[in-house]
């Protein structure tokens, strides 16, 4: 997963979460982020935050999230069952202020589409907000069973709370 956050014209934050293309991972991440912007001590103006997600691969374009991701989201009161996967594109740099990626591989994929230094400057690892300058990847939940999806949800919930607080400054 990767997220783009951008403060455009000092009015709107645009956030994109990007991952490798696993539809459950991508759409689940944007839902966690959306929930956090909605619940961030009522300081974030939701009309000024746009959250989206995209995969860096094409494998799940148009697909619903993984059933395990849907189940974990539901457990925490989120309905992601109607979301669909899409692929990150170079045009996303113009649409979003910040782009958060889930791991170094996704960072390389996203940065390979950047055409300017300004595009590249928008991209960072999402877990840098918890582990600054440590280059920590979000683990792939697919190999951890249901617990893997829950662990990733908890991790993203924590980092999205931090991001939401930063947005409300």
trRosetta pair geometry for C-beta under 8 A, 3 or more apart (Angstrom, degrees):
i j d omega theta_ij theta_ji phi_ij phi_ji
1 17 4.7 -9 176 165 97 108
1 18 6.5 128 180 84 36 23
1 19 3.8 -15 -64 -58 36 113
1 25 5.2 -139 -51 154 94 90
1 26 5.7 166 -106 -104 80 44
1 28 7.5 -94 -81 72 140 81
1 29 3.5 130 -152 -49 149 163
1 30 8.0 -155 -153 -35 117 65
1 53 6.7 -40 -145 -145 93 117
1 100 7.8 8 129 109 80 94
1 101 7.7 161 108 -166 39 36
1 102 4.0 96 49 -65 53 123
1 106 7.9 -40 59 -100 15 179
1 126 6.9 -13 101 -3 92 154
1 138 6.1 -26 41 65 94 159
1 156 7.0 12 73 -103 154 135
2 16 6.8 13 113 121 83 82
2 17 5.3 154 89 -176 29 43
2 18 2.6 -20 55 53 114 77
2 19 5.8 176 -7 -52 73 47
2 29 7.9 72 20 121 21 159
2 53 7.9 136 63 -145 55 73
2 54 7.5 -41 63 64 97 76
2 56 7.5 56 8 -44 133 104
2 88 7.5 6 63 -74 128 144
2 99 6.1 20 151 168 114 80
2 100 5.1 -175 -171 102 61 49
2 101 3.3 -12 -108 -104 122 46
2 102 5.4 -103 -58 -16 66 70
2 106 5.3 -165 -46 142 126 136
2 107 7.7 156 -105 -74 135 60
2 110 6.5 -139 140 -52 172 148
2 123 7.9 -8 -172 -144 133 87
2 126 6.6 -163 -129 -37 49 111
3 15 5.2 -11 178 178 101 93
3 16 5.7 158 -165 93 38 34
3 17 3.5 -5 -79 -85 74 70
3 18 7.0 -149 -36 4 25 63
3 29 6.7 -135 -63 149 100 118
3 30 7.6 154 -106 -94 93 66
3 33 5.8 151 -118 -89 138 154
3 51 7.7 -30 -144 -146 105 86
3 53 7.4 -39 -97 -101 68 77
3 98 7.0 12 121 114 80 98
3 99 7.0 172 105 -165 33 34
3 100 3.2 3 55 47 79 114
3 101 7.8 -141 21 -44 49 25
3 126 5.6 80 21 -97 106 118
3 160 8.0 147 -65 -99 167 91
3 163 7.3 -3 108 -136 152 171
4 14 6.2 -16 117 123 101 85
4 15 5.6 156 83 -168 52 30
4 16 2.7 20 20 33 106 94
4 17 7.3 -124 4 -39 60 31
4 18 7.3 54 -35 -24 90 102
4 52 7.2 -12 45 61 106 96
4 92 6.6 -168 -37 162 162 108
4 95 7.9 73 112 93 154 84
4 96 3.3 33 137 155 139 148
4 97 6.8 135 159 56 88 46
4 98 5.1 156 -176 93 48 47
4 99 3.6 -8 -96 -90 89 58
4 100 6.5 -152 -58 7 29 64
4 122 6.6 19 -142 158 95 116
5 13 5.7 -13 -166 -179 85 102
5 14 6.7 153 -153 84 30 43
5 15 4.2 7 -89 -100 69 82
5 16 7.7 -145 -40 20 40 56
5 96 7.3 21 -9 178 6 99
5 97 5.6 -43 130 83 43 96
5 98 2.9 -8 58 51 65 130
5 99 7.8 -150 16 -39 51 23
5 100 6.7 36 -8 -26 94 106
5 163 6.5 -157 -63 -169 153 119
5 167 7.1 -118 -159 -83 131 109
6 12 8.0 22 96 107 80 78
6 13 6.5 157 74 -157 38 50
6 14 4.2 -11 48 52 97 93
6 15 7.5 -170 10 -65 62 42
6 96 4.9 153 -6 165 124 49
6 97 0.8 126 -150 -7 52 60
6 98 5.1 -178 -57 -7 57 61
6 122 6.7 -14 -84 -138 106 119
7 10 6.5 27 160 -101 105 37
7 12 7.4 156 -151 82 42 39
7 13 5.5 -19 -89 -96 63 72
7 97 5.2 135 10 -165 38 163
8 11 6.6 -47 90 55 70 79
8 12 4.8 -20 55 66 100 91
8 13 7.6 168 10 -91 77 21
8 14 6.0 35 -16 -9 120 112
8 97 5.6 -138 -46 -63 80 117
9 12 6.9 30 52 22 92 86
11 48 6.0 -131 159 -131 57 107
12 48 5.0 -142 -110 -158 52 65
12 49 7.3 180 -164 -72 67 24
12 50 6.4 23 175 -6 113 105
13 48 5.9 64 11 137 81 82
13 49 4.7 -8 67 -108 105 71
13 50 7.2 -177 93 25 55 64
13 97 6.4 -93 -150 42 54 140
13 98 7.8 -12 -168 16 89 112
13 167 5.2 -21 -64 -140 173 115
14 49 7.9 169 -84 -157 28 45
14 50 4.8 -11 -118 62 70 106
14 52 7.7 -5 -176 11 86 108
14 95 6.4 -148 168 143 154 68
14 96 4.3 -142 120 -128 115 60
14 97 4.9 125 49 4 89 88
14 98 7.4 162 83 29 66 68
15 33 5.9 -157 130 162 142 141
15 37 7.7 -167 12 -55 152 140
15 49 6.6 7 -1 -171 116 90
15 50 6.6 175 27 87 71 52
15 51 4.7 -15 73 -109 111 66
15 52 7.0 160 91 26 59 63
15 96 7.0 105 -104 -150 4 113
15 97 7.8 -31 -68 52 47 90
15 98 6.3 -11 -112 67 63 100
15 100 7.5 -5 -163 9 87 111
15 163 7.5 99 -124 153 137 137
16 51 7.8 157 -85 -162 33 46
16 52 4.8 -20 -109 74 77 93
16 53 6.6 150 -166 -97 62 29
16 54 6.2 -8 -175 11 112 104
16 88 7.7 110 158 -114 134 101
16 92 6.0 84 -111 -176 174 122
16 95 7.7 81 -51 95 133 104
16 96 4.4 -51 -11 -107 118 165
16 98 7.6 -178 32 91 75 57
16 99 5.3 -17 69 -116 109 73
16 100 7.3 171 84 30 57 69
17 26 6.7 158 107 -156 97 61
17 29 4.1 -155 149 120 152 121
17 30 5.0 -159 34 -71 124 71
17 33 5.9 -173 -43 -17 131 146
17 51 7.4 15 -9 -172 103 90
17 52 7.3 -170 24 97 69 44
17 53 4.2 -23 67 -109 93 89
17 54 7.6 155 83 23 50 57
17 100 5.9 -23 -111 72 62 99
17 102 7.6 58 -179 -53 87 94
17 126 7.2 28 -130 -79 89 142
18 26 7.3 -8 -145 -124 31 100
18 53 6.9 170 -78 -162 37 62
18 54 5.1 -18 -108 72 83 81
18 55 6.9 135 -161 -115 70 16
18 56 5.9 71 170 -50 112 88
18 88 5.0 25 -126 -68 126 138
18 99 6.4 13 -3 -175 125 97
18 100 7.2 168 24 84 80 48
18 101 5.2 -33 73 -107 104 71
18 102 7.0 -135 93 -7 57 87
18 106 5.7 166 118 175 100 126
18 110 5.9 103 98 -76 163 131
19 22 6.2 -60 121 41 129 82
19 25 4.6 -128 130 117 170 117
19 26 4.7 -141 36 -77 112 77
19 29 6.6 142 -35 0 123 147
19 53 7.5 3 5 -175 96 106
19 55 5.5 -38 75 -114 71 69
19 56 7.0 -127 109 1 25 87
19 101 7.6 143 -87 -159 41 64
19 102 4.6 26 -107 2 83 140
19 103 7.9 57 -138 12 71 91
19 106 5.9 -74 -143 -97 30 152
19 138 7.8 -70 -111 72 108 132
20 25 7.3 25 40 75 82 147
20 55 6.1 -10 106 -159 26 94
20 56 5.6 -43 -124 45 36 98
20 57 5.4 17 167 1 65 114
20 102 7.3 -84 -19 59 79 127
20 103 7.5 -9 -46 42 105 116
20 105 6.7 17 -91 101 110 119
20 106 5.7 -109 -66 -76 66 104
20 109 7.9 117 -115 12 63 157
20 140 7.7 -15 21 -106 138 112
21 26 7.2 -5 -134 -37 15 131
21 55 3.3 102 -102 170 47 136
21 56 6.1 -91 -46 57 88 52
21 57 3.0 -66 -38 61 148 96
21 58 6.6 -22 -134 23 139 18
21 59 4.4 96 139 34 131 99
21 60 5.4 148 163 19 78 96
21 85 7.0 71 -168 -175 60 137
21 87 7.2 4 -111 -105 97 83
22 25 4.1 58 82 13 107 114
22 26 6.6 162 78 -13 54 87
22 55 6.9 152 22 -112 35 128
22 59 7.5 -6 -79 81 45 127
22 60 6.3 83 -144 -12 21 148
22 66 6.6 -8 170 -32 99 123
22 140 7.5 112 -4 -151 155 95
22 142 6.3 -128 -128 -50 156 125
23 26 5.9 -57 -140 40 31 107
23 27 6.0 9 173 0 69 113
23 55 7.2 -61 -79 -44 51 136
23 60 3.6 -142 -44 159 100 145
23 63 4.6 -117 -53 91 161 104
23 64 6.5 108 139 108 143 24
23 65 5.0 -152 128 -106 89 42
23 66 6.3 146 75 -30 83 69
23 69 7.8 -162 107 44 67 152
23 83 7.9 166 177 109 96 98
23 84 7.6 -49 -147 -166 123 36
23 85 3.7 -93 -108 -53 95 125
24 27 6.8 -63 -135 47 21 94
24 28 5.6 23 167 -20 60 122
24 65 4.0 96 -104 -175 58 86
24 66 2.8 -49 -40 23 141 96
24 67 7.7 -58 -91 22 132 27
24 68 6.4 43 -162 65 160 78
24 69 2.9 168 -168 -8 103 144
24 70 7.1 -90 -124 -24 100 68
24 141 7.4 -101 108 73 117 127
24 149 7.3 -49 147 -120 130 120
25 28 6.1 -61 -139 40 18 111
25 29 6.4 21 161 -24 58 110
25 55 7.9 91 75 -97 100 99
25 66 7.5 37 -25 7 64 122
25 69 6.8 -125 -55 -94 37 143
25 102 7.1 -2 162 -76 123 169
25 140 7.4 -49 -88 -141 149 65
25 141 6.3 169 -91 26 98 109
25 142 7.8 -61 -48 -38 119 95
25 152 7.3 -57 -126 152 88 156
26 29 6.1 -64 -158 29 24 110
26 30 7.0 15 155 -13 62 103
26 53 4.4 149 171 148 82 120
26 54 6.4 -85 -157 114 132 5
26 55 4.9 -83 -64 -61 147 83
26 60 7.5 175 21 80 130 132
26 65 7.8 -151 60 -104 73 92
26 85 5.8 92 62 -122 140 88
27 30 5.8 -51 -149 34 39 107
27 31 6.5 39 153 -19 67 105
27 53 5.7 178 -91 71 38 144
27 65 4.6 -117 61 -70 126 113
27 69 7.1 106 71 135 92 141
27 80 5.2 138 135 -175 110 123
27 83 3.8 144 -154 118 139 145
27 84 7.5 122 -80 43 138 12
27 85 6.6 -99 -36 -78 108 65
28 31 5.7 -58 -153 36 33 112
28 32 6.5 34 152 -20 67 102
28 65 5.9 111 -44 -142 88 145
28 69 4.3 -112 -56 -169 134 115
28 72 7.1 33 -141 76 137 113
28 73 5.6 -137 -127 -62 89 116
28 80 5.9 -114 -91 -5 58 179
28 149 7.7 -97 -153 -160 171 98
28 152 7.8 67 111 111 137 116
28 153 6.9 -81 165 -93 123 89
28 156 7.7 117 126 58 92 163
29 32 5.8 -51 -148 33 34 109
29 33 6.3 33 153 -17 65 107
29 53 5.6 132 74 -114 97 136
29 102 7.3 -107 -88 -77 158 116
29 156 5.6 -123 -124 -145 77 153
30 33 5.5 -55 -149 40 35 114
30 34 6.1 40 151 -23 67 104
30 51 5.2 145 -165 147 87 104
30 52 6.1 -39 -125 172 137 14
30 53 3.5 -118 -42 -30 120 116
30 83 7.5 161 63 -139 122 150
31 34 5.5 -48 -143 35 33 113
31 35 6.3 36 155 -20 64 103
31 73 5.7 24 101 -135 154 129
31 78 4.6 109 161 179 128 142
31 80 4.8 -88 -47 -79 154 115
31 83 7.3 -112 -52 -41 113 152
32 35 5.7 -54 -151 35 30 112
32 36 6.4 28 152 -18 64 107
32 73 8.0 -116 -57 -112 78 91
32 78 7.4 -74 -72 -53 52 167
32 153 6.4 -176 -86 -150 133 69
32 156 4.5 75 102 122 163 116
32 157 5.5 -107 -160 -78 118 62
32 160 5.2 173 133 -6 93 159
33 36 5.8 -57 -149 36 31 109
33 37 6.5 28 155 -17 66 103
33 51 4.9 170 106 -143 114 135
33 53 8.0 153 26 -65 132 104
33 156 7.5 -72 -51 169 75 107
33 160 4.7 -142 -103 -129 56 128
33 163 7.1 -27 -135 79 94 140
33 164 7.9 169 -162 -60 61 98
34 37 6.0 -56 -149 36 31 106
34 38 6.3 27 153 -16 64 110
34 51 4.6 -151 -75 58 82 155
35 38 5.7 -64 -152 40 30 111
35 39 6.1 -4 161 6 68 117
35 76 7.7 14 -134 132 174 114
35 77 7.8 118 -124 87 136 98
35 78 6.0 -79 -59 -83 132 120
35 157 7.8 -32 84 -121 125 86
35 160 7.5 68 67 121 82 145
36 39 6.1 -72 -135 52 29 91
36 40 5.9 53 162 -60 67 100
36 157 7.0 165 -69 -151 115 55
36 160 3.7 172 0 134 159 105
36 161 5.2 -128 -141 -76 122 48
36 163 6.9 75 114 65 142 93
36 164 4.2 -148 142 -35 97 139
37 40 6.0 -31 -138 -6 28 121
37 44 5.0 -116 -166 122 72 154
37 46 6.1 120 132 -108 105 80
37 49 4.6 -152 -170 119 149 162
37 51 6.5 -166 7 -47 143 128
37 160 7.8 -80 -33 173 70 103
37 164 5.0 -159 -88 -116 49 107
37 167 6.6 -17 -119 67 96 157
38 44 7.7 -90 -74 79 17 119
38 46 5.9 33 -99 -91 70 130
39 164 7.6 22 70 157 61 167
40 43 5.9 -77 116 48 92 87
40 44 4.6 51 61 -3 124 120
40 161 7.0 161 -105 -147 90 58
40 164 3.5 -151 -79 145 140 120
40 165 5.9 -158 -162 -67 117 53
40 167 7.1 76 89 60 170 106
40 168 5.6 -166 126 -35 126 134
41 165 7.4 53 16 -105 121 82
41 168 7.0 170 64 103 103 178
43 165 7.7 52 63 -130 135 52
43 168 3.4 68 113 -164 115 139
44 48 7.6 -139 179 66 72 99
44 49 6.0 14 169 -29 116 142
44 164 5.7 -79 -38 -170 151 88
44 167 5.3 40 -114 102 116 114
44 168 4.6 -89 -65 -77 73 96
45 48 4.4 50 89 15 104 113
45 49 7.2 152 87 -11 55 92
46 49 5.6 -66 -140 42 42 104
49 167 6.3 45 -95 175 123 151
52 96 7.3 -118 46 -82 118 126
53 86 7.9 131 96 46 62 90
54 86 5.2 -56 -119 90 84 86
54 87 6.1 54 -174 163 102 15
54 88 4.0 126 120 -69 129 70
54 89 7.7 -107 -170 -2 155 64
54 92 6.6 -106 15 -90 160 155
55 58 7.6 174 98 -71 118 18
55 59 7.2 -91 138 44 155 83
55 60 6.1 98 -11 51 162 101
55 61 7.6 -126 49 -68 122 67
55 85 5.7 8 -7 -169 124 110
55 86 7.2 164 22 84 81 35
55 87 5.7 -50 72 -107 81 56
55 88 6.6 -136 85 -12 28 87
56 87 7.3 63 -154 -156 13 78
56 88 5.2 -19 -97 30 57 125
56 101 7.9 30 -47 -134 129 111
56 105 7.9 -175 66 125 152 82
56 106 5.0 -180 -13 -135 143 79
56 109 3.9 79 -176 112 142 148
56 110 6.2 -94 -102 -54 120 76
57 60 7.8 67 93 14 94 79
57 87 7.0 -102 103 -119 21 103
57 109 7.8 -62 -53 -150 67 162
58 61 5.5 -28 -165 -20 66 119
58 87 5.3 -12 -97 -80 64 140
60 63 4.2 -86 -168 43 80 126
60 85 3.9 47 117 47 96 171
61 85 5.5 -114 -102 104 24 97
61 86 6.0 55 -132 -121 79 37
61 87 5.5 -33 -85 -28 112 98
62 84 5.4 -17 -146 -173 31 118
62 85 6.5 -39 24 61 25 80
62 86 7.8 75 -49 -83 48 62
63 84 6.6 136 63 -150 23 70
63 85 5.0 5 53 18 79 117
64 70 7.4 12 154 -63 108 130
64 81 6.6 4 -161 -172 126 51
64 82 7.4 -54 -119 -123 104 16
64 83 6.8 108 -141 73 62 59
64 84 6.6 -47 -82 -97 47 60
65 69 4.3 -102 162 85 120 127
65 70 5.3 149 86 -54 112 84
65 73 7.6 56 93 -4 162 140
65 80 5.3 22 5 125 149 117
65 81 7.4 -99 39 -107 104 33
65 83 5.9 38 -29 71 104 109
65 85 7.7 131 -78 -53 55 93
66 69 4.4 89 62 4 88 106
66 70 7.1 -155 92 -7 46 84
66 142 7.5 -152 -98 -97 168 89
66 149 7.7 -140 93 -100 125 134
67 70 5.4 -51 -147 35 37 115
67 71 6.3 38 154 -22 67 104
68 71 5.6 -51 -147 35 33 113
68 72 6.5 31 155 -17 65 104
68 141 7.4 -165 110 135 127 120
68 145 7.8 -155 -135 174 151 40
68 146 5.8 -142 -147 -104 114 65
68 149 4.7 -171 141 -36 107 158
69 72 5.9 -52 -145 37 32 107
69 73 6.3 33 155 -18 64 107
69 80 6.8 -63 131 83 97 141
69 141 7.4 114 -81 87 91 148
69 149 5.7 -142 -86 -145 56 128
70 73 5.8 -58 -148 38 28 111
70 74 6.2 30 153 -21 64 108
70 80 5.8 -140 -111 72 66 92
70 81 5.2 68 -140 -87 124 76
71 74 5.7 -55 -148 36 30 112
71 75 6.5 40 150 -28 63 102
71 146 7.3 -49 91 -132 134 105
71 149 7.6 73 68 107 93 152
72 75 5.4 -46 -153 26 35 119
72 76 6.9 11 155 0 64 105
72 146 7.4 166 -67 -164 103 76
72 149 4.5 -154 -33 134 149 112
72 150 5.4 -157 -127 -81 122 62
72 153 5.1 -156 154 -43 128 147
73 76 6.2 -74 -157 49 32 96
73 78 4.0 -81 -180 82 92 106
73 79 7.0 145 127 -92 116 12
73 80 4.5 12 105 5 174 115
73 153 7.4 -163 -76 -114 56 131
74 77 7.5 62 -169 -64 32 12
74 78 6.8 -101 -72 66 30 57
74 79 6.7 51 -95 -95 78 58
74 81 7.9 37 -64 -44 110 106
75 150 7.6 -27 71 -106 155 99
76 153 6.6 -180 -13 170 148 138
76 157 7.6 -125 -156 -86 160 137
79 82 7.3 27 141 10 99 93
80 83 4.8 -33 -173 7 78 125
88 92 5.6 -65 -158 7 76 155
88 109 7.5 107 65 125 134 108
88 110 6.0 -49 140 -104 157 88
88 113 7.2 -175 128 25 103 159
89 92 5.6 128 63 -17 61 95
89 113 7.1 -166 -179 -165 32 153
90 93 6.2 -31 -179 7 54 112
90 113 4.3 -145 -85 176 80 107
90 114 7.7 177 -132 -80 85 23
90 115 6.7 55 -162 -24 123 108
91 94 5.8 -50 -168 33 56 109
91 95 6.5 48 140 -17 76 110
92 95 5.4 -64 -145 43 42 111
92 96 5.6 -2 171 10 79 116
92 99 7.0 91 130 -98 115 126
93 96 7.1 -74 -128 50 19 83
93 99 7.4 -47 -101 -38 63 139
93 113 7.4 -169 -33 118 119 100
93 114 6.4 126 -91 -115 146 69
93 115 7.5 -175 57 23 163 87
93 116 7.9 147 156 39 147 95
93 119 4.2 -10 -150 -129 144 103
93 122 6.5 154 -140 41 79 149
96 99 5.8 98 105 -69 132 83
96 122 6.9 122 105 174 89 141
97 122 6.6 -163 157 -134 32 113
98 122 5.7 -161 -121 -167 32 81
98 124 7.4 -36 -167 26 96 102
99 110 6.1 -180 142 178 140 147
99 122 4.8 65 10 128 95 99
99 123 4.6 -26 78 -96 110 67
99 124 7.5 134 81 20 62 57
100 123 7.9 159 -88 -151 22 50
100 124 6.1 -28 -112 74 65 74
100 125 7.2 40 -161 164 74 16
100 126 3.9 76 170 -83 119 87
100 163 7.7 -58 -53 -99 156 149
101 106 4.1 -179 -169 107 114 110
101 107 4.5 172 74 -72 156 69
101 110 5.6 -142 -77 5 131 143
101 123 6.3 23 -16 -167 114 95
101 124 7.3 -172 23 94 83 25
101 125 5.9 -54 71 -104 83 50
101 126 6.6 -153 68 -21 29 86
102 106 5.4 61 46 25 78 153
102 125 7.7 23 164 -148 8 74
102 126 6.1 -10 -96 17 46 121
102 137 6.7 53 143 -165 68 75
102 138 4.1 -70 -165 39 91 121
103 106 5.2 95 57 13 69 101
103 107 7.0 -120 109 -9 37 91
103 125 7.3 39 -116 -128 19 105
103 137 3.6 35 -119 -140 94 110
103 138 6.1 -112 -54 40 86 70
103 140 8.0 -30 -32 -55 149 85
104 107 5.2 -50 -147 32 37 118
104 108 6.5 40 154 -21 66 99
104 125 7.2 -20 -71 -86 61 123
104 135 6.4 33 -72 -175 115 106
104 137 6.1 -74 -5 -79 81 111
105 108 5.8 -51 -154 32 32 110
105 109 6.6 30 149 -16 63 106
106 109 5.4 -53 -147 38 37 114
106 110 6.1 34 156 -17 69 106
107 110 6.0 -57 -145 40 29 107
107 111 6.0 24 158 -15 65 112
107 123 6.2 132 -144 157 81 120
107 124 7.9 3 -116 -152 118 16
107 125 6.3 -44 -66 -70 132 81
108 111 5.9 -59 -140 42 26 108
108 112 6.3 36 157 -31 62 104
109 112 5.8 -51 -152 23 27 115
109 113 7.5 18 152 -11 57 103
110 113 6.1 -65 -167 34 37 107
110 114 7.2 50 140 -37 67 96
110 123 5.4 163 112 -123 128 139
111 114 5.2 -33 -155 5 49 121
111 120 5.7 52 -136 -122 93 89
111 123 5.8 -148 -73 72 85 165
113 119 7.8 -118 106 161 70 139
114 119 3.6 170 -147 110 92 120
114 120 4.4 106 157 -64 165 74
114 123 7.1 -101 -63 -12 134 134
115 119 5.9 79 40 2 57 154
116 119 4.7 110 56 0 75 98
116 120 7.2 -141 98 0 47 85
117 120 5.6 -55 -150 40 38 112
117 121 6.2 43 151 -27 68 105
118 121 5.6 -51 -146 31 31 115
118 122 7.2 40 153 -28 59 98
119 122 6.1 -56 -167 19 34 113
119 123 7.6 23 147 -19 63 106
120 123 6.0 -62 -163 27 42 112
124 128 5.4 -74 162 30 113 146
125 128 4.7 111 74 -29 88 100
125 135 6.3 129 -5 -134 162 48
125 136 7.0 146 144 60 141 54
125 137 7.3 -91 -148 -94 127 48
126 129 6.8 -39 172 11 51 107
126 138 6.5 7 61 -40 118 121
126 156 7.5 5 137 -120 143 81
126 159 5.6 90 153 141 95 152
126 163 8.0 -43 -154 -54 87 137
127 130 5.3 -51 -165 42 70 105
127 131 5.4 8 146 32 96 103
127 134 7.9 -70 120 72 104 101
127 136 4.4 -89 113 84 139 100
127 137 7.1 161 22 -134 140 4
127 138 6.1 170 -39 -59 119 75
127 155 7.4 -22 -100 170 110 113
127 159 6.1 -90 -104 -91 52 148
128 131 6.6 -77 -118 75 31 63
128 132 5.7 59 -177 -114 73 46
128 133 7.0 71 -143 -37 98 34
128 134 7.6 171 -114 39 62 71
128 135 7.7 12 -83 -80 92 35
128 136 7.7 166 -69 37 48 84
129 132 7.6 34 -116 -71 14 75
129 159 5.0 116 69 -152 120 91
129 162 4.6 156 155 103 125 138
129 163 6.0 -70 -102 -60 170 82
129 166 7.8 -113 -133 -17 126 141
130 136 7.4 -67 78 61 101 141
130 155 7.9 -96 -1 -165 165 81
130 158 6.4 53 -89 120 133 115
130 159 5.3 -81 -32 -90 112 93
130 162 6.8 -178 -68 -2 73 158
131 134 3.9 -67 154 44 108 131
131 136 4.3 53 63 2 150 134
138 152 6.2 75 177 -140 104 98
138 155 6.4 157 -131 112 90 138
138 156 7.0 37 -129 -68 136 94
139 143 8.0 -100 165 55 101 101
139 144 6.9 60 129 -29 127 137
139 148 7.0 -112 116 -155 116 95
139 151 7.1 -7 60 108 127 122
139 152 6.4 -127 69 -83 81 98
139 155 7.9 115 25 7 89 164
140 143 5.7 56 95 10 101 101
140 144 7.8 156 98 -6 58 98
140 148 7.6 -4 112 176 50 131
141 144 5.6 -77 -154 43 50 108
141 148 4.0 146 -157 134 63 98
141 149 4.3 87 178 -83 139 55
141 151 7.2 172 -111 60 93 88
141 152 4.3 -82 -67 -5 116 143
142 148 6.9 -90 25 114 14 149
143 148 6.3 149 72 -106 46 163
144 147 5.5 -101 152 85 98 80
144 148 1.9 131 72 -75 108 112
144 149 7.2 -176 81 -18 102 52
144 151 6.4 -57 133 31 158 128
144 152 7.9 150 50 -25 140 102
145 148 5.5 120 48 3 44 101
145 149 7.8 -95 116 1 37 90
146 149 5.8 -55 -157 35 39 110
146 150 6.4 36 149 -17 69 107
147 150 5.5 -55 -146 40 36 112
147 151 6.1 40 154 -23 68 105
148 151 5.8 -52 -145 35 29 111
148 152 6.4 26 157 -15 63 106
149 152 5.9 -54 -146 38 30 109
149 153 6.3 36 152 -23 63 105
150 153 5.5 -51 -149 33 32 115
150 154 6.5 32 153 -19 65 103
151 154 5.8 -54 -150 34 31 110
151 155 6.4 31 152 -18 65 107
152 155 5.6 -53 -146 38 33 114
152 156 6.2 27 157 -13 67 108
153 156 6.0 -63 -147 43 27 105
153 157 6.0 34 154 -27 65 108
154 157 5.5 -51 -144 32 29 116
154 158 6.6 30 155 -19 61 103
155 158 6.0 -57 -157 33 29 110
155 159 6.6 15 154 -8 65 108
156 159 5.8 -56 -141 43 36 104
156 160 5.7 34 160 -19 69 111
157 160 6.0 -58 -141 40 23 108
157 161 6.5 32 155 -26 60 104
158 161 5.8 -54 -156 26 28 113
158 162 7.0 25 150 -15 61 103
159 162 5.6 -52 -156 34 39 114
159 163 6.4 38 148 -18 69 104
160 163 5.3 -48 -141 39 39 113
160 164 6.0 44 155 -23 67 103
161 164 5.8 -52 -146 36 28 112
161 165 6.5 31 153 -20 61 104
162 165 5.8 -55 -153 34 30 111
162 166 6.6 29 150 -17 64 105
163 166 5.6 -55 -152 36 34 112
163 167 6.4 37 150 -23 66 104
164 167 5.5 -51 -150 32 34 115
164 168 6.7 30 154 -20 64 105
165 168 5.9 -58 -152 33 33 109
165 169 7.6 53 148 -42 59 88
166 169 6.0 -31 -166 -6 41 116
